[in-house]
């Protein structure tokens, strides 16, 4: 299973040093609550399910990122990597 980091950026342009909370709204949006130490602001980012899907790696993304040793280890555990 692969993953792709979600880029977070404050309105001042800096990346947050601390994520305070992650949650969901009643209509299914992802909410990320974080602190920007550069401008001393509490920030919220909201993403719809479609926007979250856009951040997902391709189905075969892990095979491209994993080394041969990683793939052999996962296969030894019975985890399919194809």
C-alpha positions as a Markdown table, in Angstrom:
| # | Residue | x | y | z |
|---|---|---|---|---|
| 1 | Unk | 0.0 | 0.0 | 0.0 |
| 2 | Unk | 1.4 | 3.3 | -1.0 |
| 3 | Unk | 0.6 | 6.8 | 0.3 |
| 4 | Unk | 1.2 | 10.3 | -0.8 |
| 5 | Unk | 1.8 | 13.1 | 1.7 |
| 6 | Unk | -0.7 | 15.9 | 1.6 |
| 7 | Unk | 0.9 | 19.3 | 1.3 |
| 8 | Unk | -0.2 | 21.7 | 3.9 |
| 9 | Unk | 0.6 | 25.4 | 3.6 |
| 10 | Unk | -0.5 | 28.4 | 5.7 |
| 11 | Unk | -1.7 | 31.6 | 3.9 |
| 12 | Unk | 1.7 | 33.1 | 4.8 |
| 13 | Unk | 3.3 | 30.4 | 2.6 |
| 14 | Unk | 4.9 | 28.4 | 5.4 |
| 15 | Unk | 4.3 | 24.7 | 6.2 |
| 16 | Unk | 2.8 | 24.0 | 9.6 |
| 17 | Unk | 5.0 | 22.5 | 12.3 |
| 18 | Unk | 2.2 | 21.0 | 14.2 |
| 19 | Unk | -1.1 | 19.3 | 13.2 |
| 20 | Unk | -3.6 | 19.7 | 16.0 |
| 21 | Unk | -6.6 | 17.7 | 14.9 |
| 22 | Unk | -7.9 | 15.7 | 11.9 |
| 23 | Unk | -11.6 | 15.0 | 11.6 |
| 24 | Unk | -14.6 | 14.8 | 9.3 |
| 25 | Unk | -17.7 | 17.1 | 8.9 |
| 26 | Unk | -21.2 | 15.8 | 8.8 |
| 27 | Unk | -21.2 | 16.1 | 5.0 |
| 28 | Unk | -18.0 | 14.0 | 4.7 |
| 29 | Unk | -15.3 | 16.6 | 4.2 |
| 30 | Unk | -11.9 | 16.1 | 5.8 |
| 31 | Unk | -10.9 | 18.9 | 8.2 |
| 32 | Unk | -7.2 | 19.4 | 9.1 |
| 33 | Unk | -6.6 | 21.8 | 12.0 |
| 34 | Unk | -3.0 | 23.0 | 12.4 |
| 35 | Unk | -0.8 | 25.7 | 13.9 |
| 36 | Unk | 1.5 | 27.9 | 11.9 |
| 37 | Unk | 4.4 | 29.0 | 14.1 |
| 38 | Unk | 5.7 | 31.5 | 11.4 |
| 39 | Unk | 2.6 | 33.8 | 11.6 |
| 40 | Unk | 1.2 | 32.5 | 14.9 |
| 41 | Unk | -2.2 | 31.5 | 13.4 |
| 42 | Unk | -4.5 | 28.6 | 13.9 |
| 43 | Unk | -5.5 | 27.3 | 10.5 |
| 44 | Unk | -8.2 | 24.9 | 9.1 |
| 45 | Unk | -8.1 | 23.1 | 5.8 |
| 46 | Unk | -11.2 | 21.5 | 4.4 |
| 47 | Unk | -11.1 | 18.9 | 1.6 |
| 48 | Unk | -14.1 | 17.3 | -0.1 |
| 49 | Unk | -14.0 | 13.5 | -0.8 |
| 50 | Unk | -13.2 | 14.3 | -4.4 |
| 51 | Unk | -10.3 | 16.5 | -3.4 |
| 52 | Unk | -9.0 | 13.8 | -1.1 |
| 53 | Unk | -9.2 | 11.3 | -3.9 |
| 54 | Unk | -7.1 | 13.6 | -6.1 |
| 55 | Unk | -4.3 | 13.2 | -3.5 |
| 56 | Unk | -4.4 | 9.4 | -3.6 |
| 57 | Unk | -1.5 | 7.7 | -5.4 |
| 58 | Unk | -2.3 | 5.5 | -8.4 |
| 59 | Unk | -3.2 | 1.9 | -7.6 |
| 60 | Unk | 0.2 | 0.7 | -8.7 |
| 61 | Unk | 2.1 | 3.6 | -7.0 |
| 62 | Unk | 3.6 | 1.4 | -4.3 |
| 63 | Unk | 5.3 | -1.0 | -6.7 |
| 64 | Unk | 7.0 | 2.0 | -8.3 |
| 65 | Unk | 8.3 | 3.3 | -5.0 |
| 66 | Unk | 9.2 | 0.1 | -3.2 |
| 67 | Unk | 12.6 | -1.6 | -3.5 |
| 68 | Unk | 12.9 | -5.2 | -4.5 |
| 69 | Unk | 13.6 | -6.1 | -0.8 |
| 70 | Unk | 10.4 | -4.4 | 0.3 |
| 71 | Unk | 8.4 | -6.3 | -2.2 |
| 72 | Unk | 9.9 | -9.6 | -1.2 |
| 73 | Unk | 9.3 | -8.9 | 2.5 |
| 74 | Unk | 5.6 | -8.0 | 1.8 |
| 75 | Unk | 5.1 | -11.1 | -0.3 |
| 76 | Unk | 6.7 | -13.3 | 2.4 |
| 77 | Unk | 4.0 | -11.9 | 4.7 |
| 78 | Unk | 1.3 | -12.9 | 2.2 |
| 79 | Unk | 0.6 | -9.3 | 1.0 |
| 80 | Unk | 0.0 | -9.0 | -2.7 |
| 81 | Unk | 2.0 | -6.2 | -4.3 |
| 82 | Unk | 0.7 | -6.3 | -7.8 |
